[in-house]
Amino acid sequence: MIKKVAHTFLIKVLTALINLVVAILISQWLGAGGKGQQSLFVATFSITTLIGGLFGILPLSYLIPRKPTINYFIIGHLWSILASFIVFFILKNTSIVQNDFIYYITILTYLSSAAEVNLSIYLVREKIFIYNISFFLQPASLISLLLFFYKSADTFTIYSFIYAYFISFFILFIVSLSGARKYIKEIKNFNISTLILDALSMLRYGFFNQTSHIFQMVATRGSFYILEKFSSIENVGIYSNAVAIVESIRIINRSLALIFFSRVINSEDSVYNNALFKKFSLLSFWLQVAGLVILLIIPNEVYTFLFGKDFSSLKSVIVMLIPGMLFYGQYIITNHYFSGVGKHHINMFSNILNMAIVLILSYIFIPKYSLLGAAIATNIAYLSLFLFQYYFISKKFKISITSQVYDKKIFTEYISKLKLYINRNN
């Protein structure tokens, strides 16, 4: 397990570093206003790609081990196409983003959704390294393309970023075709008579989960749009950078949660899942604490030097966001447990609550307190999210909040494994 976690963590760290460099470059080249525009574009795409994932990676990874049929793969691709048209219609009839962004986001939605369907086979087969490295090619190619456009063009604009972003996802789609070939080679059981029933099964598992993620994304990014309306596009740029930096610590939780999820979907042993949850929850908390402490000790001057003079208030916003991040980090583990055992409705209701609190409190606090108001809304919402999910996980496993933070037996076991791993690699 340690080897898989190490590989996953390394890829996530490299991805986070690239995303940090992208944020720095966009901030330096376009200023707080340009960074705000870029943040709104990426936030909107992040929400639309969740629509594309309704019949995507999570229902695929849950259902294929239980009923290996190529039907799920075909349904996933058909939905990727349909979802793109739905996204186009929604964006065209709302004012979420400016009109010239709509076509890019529509095609990006298809490329991302189709790539997820193709690569899900590696998650199903627990080939985590191949799965991670495939997705890593997108941010790796993005940073290379950004540098190319900056060096080769007379001026760098928001469209320079969009072109680079678009090409990077096209590269991901091409790479993902290896997963499609693997699906066709390994899972040949196509049955047209059960296609509709299989689609309903995918909808059952995908609807709750993806709807949950949509609510989650609106909750984490909804304040961007409210900040733009009641404050300024510059504050959107500052807040989005602070959120991105604090969220970078989530690579710890997400790396562990991905391994945890791949174990849970292949297990029906509640005793095993109970022990597994305790181990991953405890490890997730303390590694996250270590990461957040590092953010706290970095001087404000470092952030200003990296992002530019427009971001002199960045450190204070980061500090304000840290309390909520501790609660959200623990939520990531419980979220993956409920996804792994097919209880997606719990995640959906959790994120409806989270979204409602964030949006309501953002409308209350942002007009009065701007960036501070956004942070207050986020912290209260994340605390509520954690407590809501803790209620259900405690009923299942009969554990206390403190047992997710400290357990002498588990601590001793992890220290022994770490020593053994270090000795083997010396």
KAJOFEN-V461767 format. One record per residue. N is the residue number from 1. OMEGA is omega in radians with two decimals (NA if undefined). BURIAL is b if it has 16 or more other ideal C-beta (glycine too) atoms within 10 Angstrom, else e. Layout:
N OMEGA BURIAL
N OMEGA BURIAL
This chain:
1 -3.11 e
2 -3.14 e
3 3.13 e
4 3.11 b
5 -3.13 b
6 3.12 e
7 -3.13 b
8 -3.13 b
9 3.14 b
10 3.12 e
11 -3.14 b
12 3.11 b
13 3.13 e
14 3.09 b
15 3.13 b
16 3.12 b
17 3.11 e
18 3.12 b
19 3.08 b
20 3.12 e
21 3.09 b
22 3.12 b
23 3.12 b
24 -3.10 b
25 3.13 b
26 3.12 b
27 -3.14 b
28 -3.04 b
29 -3.05 b
30 -3.13 b
31 -3.08 b
32 3.13 b
33 3.11 b
34 3.09 b
35 3.08 b
36 3.09 b
37 -3.14 b
38 -3.12 b
39 3.12 b
40 3.10 b
41 -3.10 b
42 3.13 b
43 3.13 b
44 3.11 b
45 3.14 b
46 3.12 b
47 -3.10 b
48 3.14 b
49 3.05 b
50 3.03 b
51 3.11 b
52 -3.12 b
53 -3.12 b
54 3.07 b
55 -2.99 b
56 -2.85 b
57 -3.07 b
58 3.04 b
59 3.10 b
60 -3.08 b
61 3.11 b
62 -2.99 b
63 -3.04 b
64 3.08 b
65 -3.10 e
66 3.09 e
67 -3.07 e
68 3.11 e
69 3.13 b
70 3.12 b
71 -3.11 b
72 3.12 b
73 -3.14 b
74 3.13 b
75 3.12 b
76 -3.13 b
77 3.09 b
78 3.12 e
79 3.11 b
80 3.12 b
81 -3.12 e
82 -3.12 b
83 3.13 b
84 3.09 b
85 3.11 e
86 3.12 b
87 3.13 b
88 -3.13 b
89 -3.12 e
90 -3.09 e
91 -3.11 b
92 -3.07 e
93 3.05 e
94 3.12 e
95 -3.11 e
96 3.10 b
97 3.13 b
98 -2.97 e
99 -3.07 e
100 3.03 e
101 -2.94 b
102 -3.08 b
103 3.11 e
104 -3.12 b
105 3.13 b
106 -3.12 b
107 3.08 b
108 3.12 b
109 3.12 b
110 -3.08 b
111 -3.13 b
112 -3.10 b
113 3.14 b
114 3.12 b
115 3.11 b
116 3.12 b
117 -3.10 b
118 -3.02 b
119 -3.11 b
120 3.14 b
121 -3.14 b
122 3.07 b
123 3.11 b
124 -3.11 b
125 -3.12 b
126 3.02 e
127 -2.97 b
128 -3.09 b
129 3.13 e
130 3.11 b
131 -3.11 b
132 -3.07 b
133 3.11 e
134 3.12 b
135 3.13 b
136 -3.12 b
137 3.14 e
138 3.11 b
139 3.13 b
140 3.11 b
141 3.13 b
142 -3.10 b
143 3.11 b
144 -3.14 e
145 3.11 b
146 3.12 b
147 3.12 e
148 -3.13 e
149 -3.13 b
150 -3.10 e
151 -3.01 e
152 -3.09 e
153 3.11 e
154 3.12 e
155 3.09 e
156 -3.11 b
157 3.09 e
158 3.13 b
159 3.04 e
160 3.09 b
161 -3.09 b
162 3.12 b
163 3.14 b
164 3.13 b
165 -3.13 b
166 -3.11 b
167 -3.12 b
168 3.10 b
169 3.04 b
170 3.07 b
171 3.09 b
172 3.13 b
173 3.13 b
174 3.14 e
175 -3.09 b
176 -3.14 b
177 3.05 e
178 3.08 e
179 3.10 b
180 3.11 b
181 3.14 e
182 3.07 b
183 -3.08 b
184 -3.12 e
185 -3.01 e
186 -3.01 e
187 -3.02 b
188 -3.04 e
189 3.11 e
190 -3.11 e
191 -3.07 e
192 -3.10 e
193 -3.14 e
194 -3.06 e
195 -3.13 b
196 3.11 e
197 3.11 e
198 3.09 b
199 3.11 b
200 3.08 e
201 3.11 b
202 3.12 b
203 3.14 b
204 -3.10 e
205 -3.11 b
206 -3.05 b
207 -3.11 b
208 -3.06 b
209 -3.11 b
210 3.05 b
211 3.07 b
212 -3.13 b
213 3.09 b
214 3.09 b
215 3.13 b
216 -3.13 b
217 3.08 b
218 3.12 b
219 -3.07 b
220 -3.08 b
221 -3.10 b
222 -3.14 b
223 3.09 b
224 -3.09 b
225 3.13 b
226 3.06 b
227 3.12 b
228 -3.09 b
229 -3.02 e
230 -3.13 b
231 -3.13 b
232 3.09 e
233 3.08 b
234 3.10 b
235 3.02 b
236 3.11 b
237 3.13 b
238 -3.09 b
239 -3.14 b
240 3.08 b
241 3.12 b
242 3.11 b
243 -3.12 b
244 -3.14 b
245 3.13 b
246 3.14 b
247 3.12 b
248 3.10 b
249 3.14 b
250 3.12 b
251 3.10 b
252 -3.10 b
253 -3.09 b
254 3.09 b
255 3.12 b
256 -3.09 b
257 3.13 b
258 3.08 b
259 3.12 b
260 -3.13 b
261 -3.12 b
262 3.07 b
263 -3.05 b
264 -3.09 b
265 3.13 b
266 -3.12 e
267 3.03 e
268 -3.13 e
269 -3.07 e
270 3.11 e
271 3.09 e
272 -3.14 e
273 3.11 b
274 3.14 e
275 -3.13 e
276 3.14 b
277 -3.13 b
278 -3.12 b
279 -3.09 b
280 -3.14 b
281 -3.14 b
282 -3.13 b
283 3.13 b
284 -3.09 b
285 -3.02 b
286 3.06 e
287 3.10 b
288 3.10 b
289 3.13 e
290 3.14 e
291 -3.14 b
292 3.08 b
293 3.11 e
294 3.11 e
295 -3.11 b
296 -3.06 e
297 3.08 e
298 -3.11 e
299 3.12 e
300 -3.12 e
301 3.12 e
302 3.13 e
303 3.13 b
304 3.11 b
305 -3.08 e
306 -2.98 b
307 3.14 b
308 -3.04 b
309 3.11 e
310 -3.00 b
311 -3.11 b
312 -3.14 e
313 -3.02 b
314 -3.09 b
315 -3.12 b
316 3.11 b
317 3.10 b
318 -3.14 b
319 -3.13 e
320 -3.06 b
321 -3.01 b
322 -3.12 b
323 -3.13 b
324 -3.11 b
325 3.10 b
326 3.12 b
327 -3.10 b
328 3.13 b
329 3.11 b
330 3.09 b
331 -3.11 b
332 3.14 b
333 3.14 b
334 3.10 b
335 -3.13 b
336 3.08 b
337 -3.11 b
338 3.05 b
339 -3.09 b
340 -3.14 b
341 3.04 b
342 3.13 b
343 -3.04 e
344 -3.13 b
345 3.11 e
346 3.10 b
347 -3.12 b
348 -3.13 b
349 3.09 b
350 -3.07 b
351 2.98 b
352 3.10 b
353 -3.13 b
354 -3.12 b
355 -3.12 b
356 -3.12 e
357 -3.13 b
358 -3.07 b
359 -3.14 b
360 -3.12 e
361 3.08 b
362 3.10 b
363 3.12 b
364 -2.96 e
365 -3.07 b
366 3.11 b
367 -3.13 e
368 -2.96 e
369 3.08 e
370 -3.06 b
371 3.10 b
372 3.13 e
373 3.10 b
374 3.14 b
375 3.12 b
376 -3.14 b
377 -3.11 b
378 -3.12 b
379 -3.14 b
380 -3.12 b
381 -3.12 b
382 3.06 b
383 3.13 b
384 3.13 b
385 3.14 b
386 -3.10 b
387 3.13 e
388 -3.13 b
389 3.10 b
390 3.12 b
391 -3.10 e
392 -3.11 b
393 3.12 b
394 3.07 e
395 -3.11 e
396 -2.99 b
397 3.13 b
398 -3.13 e
399 3.11 b
400 3.10 e
401 -3.10 e
402 -3.14 e
403 3.05 e
404 -3.11 b
405 -3.11 e
406 3.02 e
407 -3.03 b
408 -3.11 e
409 -3.13 e
410 3.09 b
411 -3.13 e
412 -3.14 e
413 -3.13 e
414 3.12 b
415 3.11 e
416 3.13 e
417 3.13 e
418 3.11 e
419 -3.13 e
420 3.13 e
421 3.14 e
422 3.14 e
423 3.14 e
424 -3.07 e
425 3.07 e
426 NA e
